[in-house]
Amino acid sequence: MAQDDAAVKTALIVMYVIGVACLAITFFLLDKVNGKWFTKFSVGLATIVLIMGMILLNVVNLN
């Protein structure tokens, strides 16, 4: 059971890192293409990353 918990925590951390990387790339691309980085799409991505972060903190703090 402890192995399963560790695997889930690792998967969530990897997903969070990938989400943050995608957000950074999106901000960079929007700045280059549109000349502005703050759009509805980037706000949506930021919201998703924040929600993932809250889930990650809750899972880590459960033990």
Secondary structure, 3 states (H helix, E strand, C coil): CHHHHHHHHHHHHHHHHHHHHHHHHHHHHHHHHHCCCCCHHHHHHHHHHHHHHHHHHHHHHCC
